[in-house]
Amino acid sequence: MADRFRTRASESIPSVEREPSLPADVTTPSLDAWRSFSAAMKATQGRSETAETISLLKRAIIIDPKFAMAYAYLGRLYGDFGGNEPGEHNIAKAYELRDHVSDSESFFITFNYHRQVTGNLELARQVLESWVQKYPRDLLPHGLLSGFT
């Protein structure tokens, strides 16, 4: 049934597999920056080397220096692997740029800012709770919140 639908919609399976599937909803005016970011997210899901993911995120930032979510994920990645200083720097940059992102992106950035930069875990938890209340079907804040309970 799916194959018939794709045929009718004139979409081949290889064209579907060429583009990374996540995330489609990050804020950047640059298609190339979005592609690099999406490739980084796909690499993370595929358990690729951290260096590859970092390289893709840095490329997205070079293409779009105001790409807040690329900074946020890069900062989070550095922080998760012991690079506290570059992690904090990138999260702080994302926090500085958060006025130009969607609501969900702002929640993610603000949560990580309080988690990694200010160290205020109570405020980070409150951000997650607000995110869950506003977007109860979004799985990410639920998953992040599970680490706080």
C-alpha positions as CSV (number, residue, x, y, z in Angstrom):
1,M,0.0,0.0,0.0
2,A,2.8,2.4,0.9
3,D,4.6,1.6,-2.4
4,R,1.5,2.3,-4.4
5,F,1.0,5.6,-2.6
6,R,4.6,6.7,-3.3
7,T,4.2,5.7,-6.9
8,R,1.0,7.7,-7.2
9,A,2.6,10.7,-5.4
10,S,5.6,10.4,-7.7
11,E,8.1,9.9,-4.9
12,S,10.7,7.2,-5.1
13,I,12.1,5.4,-2.0
14,P,15.6,6.6,-2.7
15,S,14.4,10.2,-2.6
16,V,12.9,9.6,0.8
17,E,16.1,8.0,2.2
18,R,18.4,10.8,0.9
19,E,17.2,13.5,3.4
20,P,17.7,13.0,7.1
21,S,14.4,12.5,8.9
22,L,14.9,14.7,11.9
23,P,14.4,17.4,12.9
24,A,12.3,19.4,10.4
25,D,11.3,22.1,12.9
26,V,14.5,24.0,13.8
27,T,14.8,27.7,13.0
28,T,17.4,28.7,10.3
29,P,16.9,30.5,7.0
30,S,19.7,28.4,5.4
31,L,18.8,25.1,3.8
32,D,22.5,24.0,3.8
33,A,22.7,24.8,7.6
34,W,19.5,22.8,8.2
35,R,20.9,19.9,6.1
36,S,24.1,19.8,8.1
37,F,22.2,20.0,11.4
38,S,19.8,17.3,10.3
39,A,22.8,15.1,9.2
40,A,24.3,15.6,12.7
41,M,21.1,14.5,14.4
42,K,20.9,11.5,12.1
43,A,24.5,10.7,12.9
44,T,23.7,10.9,16.6
45,Q,20.8,8.5,16.1
46,G,23.0,6.1,14.1
47,R,25.6,6.1,16.9
48,S,28.2,7.7,14.7
49,E,31.5,9.1,16.0
50,T,31.1,12.1,18.2
51,A,33.8,13.9,16.0
52,E,31.5,13.5,12.9
53,T,28.5,15.0,14.8
54,I,30.6,17.9,16.1
55,S,32.0,18.6,12.6
56,L,28.5,18.7,11.2
57,L,27.2,21.0,13.9
58,K,30.2,23.3,13.5
59,R,29.5,23.4,9.7
60,A,25.9,24.4,10.3
61,I,27.1,27.2,12.6
62,I,29.6,28.4,10.0
63,I,26.8,28.5,7.4
64,D,24.4,30.2,9.7
65,P,26.2,32.0,12.6
66,K,22.8,32.7,14.3
67,F,21.6,29.0,14.3
68,A,20.7,28.8,18.0
69,M,19.8,25.1,18.0
70,A,23.1,24.1,16.4
71,Y,24.9,26.0,19.2
72,A,22.6,24.3,21.8
73,Y,23.3,20.8,20.5
74,L,27.0,21.4,20.1
75,G,27.1,22.7,23.7
76,R,25.2,19.8,25.0
77,L,27.4,17.3,23.1
78,Y,30.6,18.9,24.5
79,G,29.1,19.0,28.0
80,D,28.1,15.3,27.8
81,F,31.6,14.3,26.8
82,G,33.5,16.4,29.4
83,G,34.2,19.6,27.4
84,N,32.6,21.8,30.0
85,E,34.1,25.1,28.9
86,P,33.2,24.8,25.2
87,G,29.9,23.3,26.2
88,E,29.0,26.3,28.4
89,H,30.2,28.7,25.7
90,N,28.0,27.2,23.0
91,I,24.9,26.9,25.3
92,A,25.4,30.5,26.3
93,K,25.5,31.5,22.7
94,A,22.3,29.6,22.0
95,Y,20.7,31.3,25.0
96,E,21.7,34.7,23.6
97,L,20.1,33.8,20.3
98,R,16.9,32.2,21.7
99,D,14.6,35.2,20.8
100,H,14.7,34.1,17.2
101,V,13.6,30.5,17.7
102,S,10.3,28.6,18.1
103,D,8.8,28.0,21.5
104,S,10.0,24.4,21.7
105,E,13.5,25.4,20.7
106,S,13.5,28.1,23.4
107,F,12.5,25.5,26.1
108,F,15.3,23.2,25.0
109,I,17.9,26.0,25.0
110,T,16.7,27.5,28.3
111,F,16.7,24.1,30.0
112,N,20.3,23.4,28.8
113,Y,21.4,26.9,29.8
114,H,20.2,26.3,33.4
115,R,21.5,22.7,33.4
116,Q,25.0,23.5,32.1
117,V,25.8,27.2,32.5
118,T,24.1,28.4,35.7
119,G,24.0,25.0,37.3
120,N,20.5,25.8,38.6
121,L,18.9,22.3,38.4
122,E,15.7,23.4,40.1
123,L,15.1,26.0,37.4
124,A,16.1,23.5,34.7
125,R,13.4,21.1,36.1
126,Q,10.8,23.9,36.2
127,V,11.6,24.7,32.5
128,L,11.0,21.1,31.6
129,E,7.7,21.0,33.6
130,S,6.5,24.1,31.8
131,W,7.5,22.5,28.5
132,V,5.5,19.4,29.3
133,Q,2.5,21.4,30.3
134,K,2.5,23.5,27.1
135,Y,3.4,20.5,24.8
136,P,2.2,17.3,26.5
137,R,2.7,15.2,23.4
138,D,6.3,16.2,22.9
139,L,8.4,13.3,24.1
140,L,11.7,15.1,24.5
141,P,10.8,17.1,27.7
142,H,9.3,13.9,29.2
143,G,12.5,12.0,28.5
144,L,14.7,14.9,29.9
145,L,12.5,15.2,32.9
146,S,12.8,11.6,33.7
147,G,16.4,12.2,34.6
148,F,15.3,14.7,37.3
149,T,12.9,12.5,39.2
